[in-house]
Amino acid sequence: MNRTSLVEMLNSPVLLILTILLSGSVLFTFVSLCLGQWPVIFGLVPTVLGIVGLWMLVSSVSEYRTRGKPISLSNFPLFKISNIASIVLDSIYTLTIDIILIIYMAELGRYARYMVGGSAVMAVLALSLIFLTVFEVFKILYHVKGLKVITDIRIALETGQPVKPLSKYFVIFSFIIGICLVIGSIFVLVMVTIANDEMGGGYLAGSVAAAVLLLISSLSGSGFYIILGIFLSKLNRQAAYYPQR
């Protein structure tokens, strides 16, 4: 893909839609966490940095469209910082949760033989530990690949050279994250409905509000990642028509 094609794609409504979706996702998550889980708000910092970078890019593309000014690349360091921060926080999160689960399993293992279904509980915890670790490792690799994608797009905008085919792993995993968020949204909705039914409609209003906000946040995030995957897939398809010089 040459620079003109890349700029045309950035100049499309898709960039603004992506920015709005991600901004909405973080906003609703922030409000939801303020209703009861405010200590973990710091985990939103990497995404907020990415959002600031996206709005800067939207503004720069608007200046290009209306005044013919060159697209500014000053926002790309924010994208990189956002990805690096995500790698660090995801690594800390994974290590912390793994340690907690291992300690809990070790403690539970002492009494599992005396519990009804104790072996089943241990098996579920072990599978949860494996699944969580594998998923987080893939997610960390996703952010690592994201650094390369950011660099490739920046170089193409800066030099006018055809952009290299972007990481297929990054594109595919964007779709996977989007699908996981959809599934998570459905899970939240089902759990809130069950809890409300069990309590005869007396489920805490604050909990319902937080769950609804998280549901909206998950759907917005899902839309962002799925549209991002489609956008990058289109970039790769067009890149095939412009071999590297």
C-alpha positions as CSV (number, residue, x, y, z in Angstrom):
1,M,0.0,0.0,0.0
2,N,1.3,3.4,-0.9
3,R,1.1,6.5,1.4
4,T,-1.9,7.9,-0.5
5,S,-4.0,4.8,0.1
6,L,-3.1,4.7,3.7
7,V,-4.0,8.3,4.2
8,E,-7.3,7.8,2.4
9,M,-8.2,5.0,4.8
10,L,-7.2,7.1,7.8
11,N,-9.3,9.9,6.4
12,S,-12.4,7.7,6.3
13,P,-15.0,7.7,9.1
14,V,-13.6,4.4,10.4
15,L,-10.8,6.1,12.4
16,L,-13.3,8.4,14.2
17,I,-15.7,5.4,14.9
18,L,-12.8,3.4,16.4
19,T,-11.8,6.4,18.6
20,I,-15.4,6.9,19.8
21,L,-15.9,3.2,20.5
22,L,-12.7,2.9,22.6
23,S,-13.4,6.2,24.4
24,G,-16.9,5.0,25.2
25,S,-15.6,1.7,26.5
26,V,-13.1,3.3,28.8
27,L,-15.6,5.9,30.0
28,F,-18.3,3.4,31.0
29,T,-15.7,1.1,32.6
30,F,-14.4,4.1,34.6
31,V,-17.8,5.0,35.9
32,S,-18.6,1.4,36.7
33,L,-15.4,1.0,38.6
34,C,-16.1,4.2,40.5
35,L,-19.3,2.5,41.8
36,G,-17.3,-0.1,43.8
37,Q,-13.9,-1.1,42.4
38,W,-12.1,2.3,42.1
39,P,-8.7,0.9,43.2
40,V,-8.2,-0.9,39.9
41,I,-8.9,2.2,37.8
42,F,-5.1,2.6,37.3
43,G,-5.3,-0.4,34.9
44,L,-7.1,1.9,32.4
45,V,-4.1,4.2,32.1
46,P,-2.5,2.4,29.0
47,T,-5.9,2.6,27.2
48,V,-6.4,6.2,28.1
49,L,-2.9,7.0,26.6
50,G,-4.0,5.2,23.4
51,I,-7.2,7.2,23.3
52,V,-5.3,10.5,23.6
53,G,-3.1,9.4,20.7
54,L,-6.2,8.4,18.6
55,W,-7.9,11.8,19.2
56,M,-4.7,13.5,18.2
57,L,-4.6,11.4,15.0
58,V,-8.3,12.2,14.3
59,S,-7.5,15.9,14.8
60,S,-4.4,15.7,12.5
61,V,-6.3,13.9,9.8
62,S,-9.1,16.5,10.0
63,E,-6.4,19.2,9.5
64,Y,-5.1,17.3,6.5
65,R,-8.6,17.0,5.1
66,T,-9.7,20.6,5.6
67,R,-6.4,22.6,5.3
68,G,-4.0,20.2,3.5
69,K,-1.6,20.1,6.5
70,P,0.7,17.0,6.7
71,I,-0.5,14.4,9.1
72,S,1.4,14.8,12.4
73,L,3.2,11.8,13.7
74,S,3.6,13.2,17.3
75,N,0.9,10.9,18.6
76,F,2.7,7.6,17.6
77,P,5.0,7.7,20.7
78,L,1.8,7.6,22.8
79,F,0.7,4.4,21.0
80,K,4.0,2.8,21.8
81,I,3.9,3.9,25.5
82,S,0.4,2.6,25.7
83,N,1.4,-0.8,24.4
84,I,4.5,-1.0,26.6
85,A,2.5,-0.1,29.7
86,S,-0.1,-2.8,28.7
87,I,2.7,-5.4,28.5
88,V,4.0,-4.4,31.9
89,L,0.6,-4.3,33.6
90,D,-0.6,-7.6,31.9
91,S,2.6,-9.3,33.1
92,I,2.1,-8.1,36.7
93,Y,-1.5,-9.1,36.6
94,T,-0.8,-12.5,35.2
95,L,2.0,-13.2,37.7
96,T,-0.1,-11.9,40.7
97,I,-3.2,-14.0,39.8
98,D,-1.1,-17.1,39.1
99,I,0.6,-16.8,42.5
100,I,-2.8,-16.3,44.3
101,L,-4.4,-19.3,42.5
102,I,-1.4,-21.5,43.2
103,I,-1.4,-20.6,46.9
104,Y,-5.1,-21.1,47.1
105,M,-4.9,-24.5,45.3
106,A,-2.1,-25.6,47.6
107,E,-4.2,-24.6,50.7
108,L,-7.3,-26.2,49.3
109,G,-5.4,-29.4,48.3
110,R,-4.9,-30.1,52.0
111,Y,-8.6,-30.5,52.5
112,A,-9.8,-31.5,49.0
113,R,-9.9,-35.2,49.9
114,Y,-12.4,-34.5,52.7
115,M,-14.6,-32.3,50.6
116,V,-17.6,-33.4,48.4
117,G,-16.5,-32.7,44.9
118,G,-13.1,-31.5,46.1
119,S,-11.3,-33.1,43.2
120,A,-13.6,-31.4,40.7
121,V,-13.0,-28.0,42.3
122,M,-9.2,-28.6,42.1
123,A,-9.5,-29.6,38.4
124,V,-11.5,-26.4,37.6
125,L,-9.0,-24.2,39.4
126,A,-6.1,-25.9,37.6
127,L,-7.8,-25.4,34.2
128,S,-8.6,-21.8,35.1
129,L,-5.0,-21.2,35.9
130,I,-3.8,-22.7,32.6
131,F,-6.4,-20.9,30.5
132,L,-5.7,-17.6,32.2
133,T,-2.0,-17.9,31.8
134,V,-2.1,-18.9,28.2
135,F,-4.6,-16.2,27.3
136,E,-2.6,-13.5,29.0
137,V,0.6,-14.7,27.3
138,F,-1.1,-14.4,23.9
139,K,-2.4,-11.0,25.0
140,I,1.1,-9.8,25.9
141,L,2.4,-11.1,22.5
142,Y,-0.5,-9.1,20.9
143,H,0.8,-5.9,22.4
144,V,4.4,-6.8,21.4
145,K,3.2,-7.3,17.8
146,G,1.3,-4.0,18.2
147,L,4.6,-2.2,18.6
148,K,5.7,-3.5,15.2
149,V,2.3,-2.5,13.6
150,I,2.6,1.0,15.0
151,T,6.1,1.3,13.6
152,D,5.2,0.1,10.2
153,I,2.3,2.5,9.8
154,R,4.4,5.4,11.1
155,I,7.2,4.7,8.7
156,A,4.7,4.5,5.8
157,L,3.2,7.8,6.7
158,E,6.6,9.4,7.2
159,T,8.5,8.2,4.1
160,G,5.7,7.5,1.7
161,Q,7.0,4.0,1.1
162,P,4.5,1.1,0.8
163,V,3.6,-0.2,4.2
164,K,4.7,-3.8,5.0
165,P,2.1,-6.4,5.4
166,L,0.9,-6.0,9.0
167,S,1.1,-8.8,11.6
168,K,-1.5,-11.5,10.9
169,Y,-1.3,-12.5,14.5
170,F,-2.3,-8.9,15.6
171,V,-5.1,-8.8,13.1
172,I,-6.6,-12.2,14.1
173,F,-6.2,-11.7,17.8
174,S,-8.0,-8.3,17.4
175,F,-11.0,-10.4,16.3
176,I,-10.6,-12.9,19.1
177,I,-10.5,-10.1,21.7
178,G,-13.7,-8.6,20.2
179,I,-15.5,-12.0,20.3
180,C,-14.3,-12.6,23.9
181,L,-15.8,-9.3,24.9
182,V,-19.1,-10.2,23.3
183,I,-19.2,-13.4,25.2
184,G,-18.2,-11.5,28.4
185,S,-21.1,-9.1,27.8
186,I,-23.6,-12.0,27.5
187,F,-22.1,-13.6,30.6
188,V,-22.5,-10.3,32.6
189,L,-26.1,-9.9,31.4
190,V,-27.0,-13.5,32.4
191,M,-25.4,-13.3,35.8
192,V,-27.1,-10.0,36.6
193,T,-30.5,-11.5,35.5
194,I,-29.9,-14.6,37.7
195,A,-28.9,-12.6,40.7
196,N,-31.9,-10.3,40.3
197,D,-34.2,-13.3,40.0
198,E,-32.7,-15.1,43.0
199,M,-33.2,-12.0,45.2
200,G,-36.7,-11.4,44.0
201,G,-35.8,-8.3,42.1
202,G,-33.9,-7.0,45.1
203,Y,-30.4,-7.0,43.6
204,L,-28.5,-3.9,44.7
205,A,-29.2,-1.0,42.4
206,G,-25.5,0.0,42.5
207,S,-24.5,-3.5,41.4
208,V,-27.1,-3.5,38.5
209,A,-25.9,-0.1,37.4
210,A,-22.3,-1.2,37.5
211,A,-23.1,-4.4,35.5
212,V,-25.0,-2.4,32.9
213,L,-22.2,0.0,32.5
214,L,-19.7,-2.9,32.1
215,L,-22.0,-4.5,29.6
216,I,-22.0,-1.3,27.5
217,S,-18.3,-1.0,27.9
218,S,-17.7,-4.5,26.8
219,L,-19.9,-4.0,23.7
220,S,-18.1,-0.8,22.8
221,G,-14.7,-2.5,23.3
222,S,-15.9,-5.4,21.2
223,G,-16.9,-3.1,18.4
224,F,-13.5,-1.4,18.6
225,Y,-11.5,-4.6,18.3
226,I,-13.7,-6.1,15.5
227,I,-13.7,-3.0,13.4
228,L,-9.9,-2.6,14.0
229,G,-9.4,-6.1,12.8
230,I,-11.5,-5.4,9.7
231,F,-9.6,-2.1,9.1
232,L,-6.2,-3.8,9.4
233,S,-7.3,-6.7,7.2
234,K,-8.3,-4.2,4.5
235,L,-4.8,-2.6,4.9
236,N,-3.2,-5.9,4.3
237,R,-5.3,-6.7,1.3
238,Q,-4.5,-3.4,-0.3
239,A,-0.8,-3.8,0.6
240,A,-0.7,-6.9,-1.6
241,Y,-1.1,-4.7,-4.6
242,Y,2.0,-2.6,-3.7
243,P,5.1,-4.8,-3.5
244,Q,8.0,-3.5,-1.4
245,R,10.6,-1.4,-3.2
